[in-house]
Amino acid sequence: MKSATHVQLGNGLETGATHAGIPAQASVSAHENHLELVHDRDVFDPSRDDHFIRRDGKVFAGTHLIIEVIDGVGLDDRSRIEQAFRDCVDACGATLLHLHTHKFSPQGVSGVAVLAESHISVHTWPEIGYGAFDVFMCGDAEPWRAVSVLRNAFAAGDVRVRELLRGEEIVAQRL
């Protein structure tokens, strides 16, 4: 029964289809008609309600940060990681749907925060002070704000970040 609860957590969330007045259970043909209507609109129009990001003349699905926490402390503490996830969600202006972590033996934690805007995930190797975080967000969320939250949460000696613009050069071609 627990997995049914996880599925239901997303019920009632706004989607592109419901914003357009098309019910989630609409037929494929109605959905295809919606796509044709959206296709006629300018993908760079900032008033669109599709949650794509428009920045520097680009349209993409979301910003995905690969964040490496180096020389961090507390990377074996589930509650510390869960609090860091919650703090990232708040700082980034995101919406938490579900949070799950798993503690390994003898050490290490893996976890994911499922967001309305996408996700935050982690795998840690506390024996070497390393945490591999992914922060992927779309819409108005600000994923770069998670970097300082994670640096502070784990008193990191070093934090390295790579940014991927998910769907870059694909989204505009499909709309």
Buried (B, 14 or more C-beta within 10 A) or exposed (E): EEEEEEEEEEEEEEEBBEEBEBEEEBEEEEBEEBEEEBEEEEBEEEEBEBBBBBEEEBBBBBBBBBBBBBEBBBBBBEEBBBBBBBBBBEBBBBBBBBBEBEBEEEEBBBBBBBBBBBBBBBBBBBEEBBBBBBBBBBBEBEBBBBBEBBBEBBEBEEBEBEEBBBBEEEBBEEB
